[in-house]
Amino acid sequence: MNRHDPEGSIAEAAKAYSNWGRWGADDRLGTLNFLEEAKRREGAALVRRGVSFSLAQSFDMSGPQKGWRRRTNPVHTMLDTGTDAALGNQGFPHGFGGADDVIAMPLQCSTQWDGLGHIFDHGKAWNGRDAEKVVTSDGDLVTGIEHMAPYVAGRGVLLDVGRVAGEGGELPDGFAITEEHLTATAEAHGVRVGRGDIVVVRTGQLTRARREGWGDYAGGPAPGLSFTTAGWLHRTEIAAIATDTWGFEVRPNEFEHAFQPLHQVAIPNIGLLIGEMWDPDALAEDCAADGVYEFWLTAAPLPVTGAVGSPVNPVAVK
């Protein structure tokens, strides 16, 4: 990796790790194709205690967003309330009353998946398609995230890199997680990572943000995956990967004058489903207590037609 040549390094990695055509010209799922029925059965068999954990942050106005790319925190508004019911303003008979509400939010303002139409590489979307023909003002016409809604459930694996490689369970901002860190963490946890797995990487940055305030959590410096993990992401044939950070990869990025270069390889070229701003803290505490770092994980995106990302409430069951 030449830190002075992001263009060359991205092009080299994109060529080396491309999955274009692997599942045919019409593919809409990318690496989710690795999550087959046998892998789901394997994941379901991991449920022994019945304890469950939500891996989602809250969806409210106290979230981390500060307006970058017009991303705001969710705005929750009540349409009908208990007051309306008590005052008889709702027009229902025999004392019936209720409450209704609405939420307005960018689809990627809290715990979420990046869809395959989210990132392009030199005008090319996933599977080599022309970006301008895939995502228009009508949305993602080909790989809209609704196509993934039935499939994101299977064997989950937690890699608590913050606990293994950090101090006090946290990695500092700017810490680049390499393949060696990921491998060492898996070995420390006694868990394997492979084909069809949904991997959750904990850095501890969210823990720190909760303690110290959001600061620059949304878009600022952060621990995250090194660009050099592109080969590992491709070779392991994982179905998806998520982190507790805003941007998945290390920030500042490892190149001069670059922006999210690992995204540029992973999404449009590998076809990898990437999750961001997940909250694995409670799960991580339980895994550390019982020594079991694999579990059933269901994390279906909302089937918003044509969306290039989606909020999600991932649920891990052990």
Phi, psi and omega in degrees: 000117178267110185297341181267359186225072179298321180304311182294317182293319178296316180297319180295314181292320180300319180289318184290327189244019181291138172251015180303130177082354185298324180245024177095162185292337185262010187298141180236001189247341181058226186292349173298343175298337178287340183273085185267176184301320180297324178292324177293320177297321177298317179294318181296328181290349180279350179282109182237315182271333181085007179279141185232154182222131170277134179255025182256142166286169176289149174253091181205179185285356178266016182284185190274350190291143181232014174103358179298132184054033178063023176276127178241167172284159180300142175246115183257125183232134177275133176266322175225146184225174174297329177297315178302318181293316182296328181275356179073027183271359187266347174079017180267152179277172174041042173075008179291138177210167181193178178233148180219152180211170181219152178230139176241126185196147166296146184289347182238041183261348177217209182306125190200167170253142166273120177284172183289344177267009186281325186230142178240159176236107182051046176080008179247133175265181181310138177072018175084012181283153177289125185303320184290343177265346182268306184246116180237188177296346176272359180107190177281107186280348186242306186248033176310144188295348178298334180291338182270348190306324183279351199249345189273075178204128182174211181280120175260148178227128175263127171247100182272076182295327177301319181287322185278318187250352184259182175253128182064025178082010184227140172268144178286157175302143181085001180283121181268115179279117182264174174301322179297320177296317181295317180293316180296323179293316178300319179294319179296327180275349183068037184230149177258155176235130183198199189306127174083000181283152170255112187261133176244119181255122177259124177259336184092359180296322179295322176302316180293320180295323177295326182280321189252351184105160185297320182052233180259028180309316180274091173103350183266195179301146182196152166290159179175179183291139175288150174304331183289353177277000181304319179296320178294317180300324180281314187290325182287342180059037174292155181278325185197162178211143181221153178229171177268018182246166182291326191238008174072308181260163185298141177226135358303150178296160190282348179262159169283137175056051180231159174220114175049056183294329179292324173304318185296332176272313191290317186278300184285339184256311176282330183081031187273135175278122185241132176248147181223157178061033174283162180237092182266009190299311181295319176299317181298320178297319180292318179297320178295327182286319184255355176074013181250116185248018175235152190193166169284134180226126173240130186209058183287134172289157171294135181282063178281113186302124176079007182283150178255009175192166181204141169297155180207147171246087180291137179236121177259134180234130182244000000 
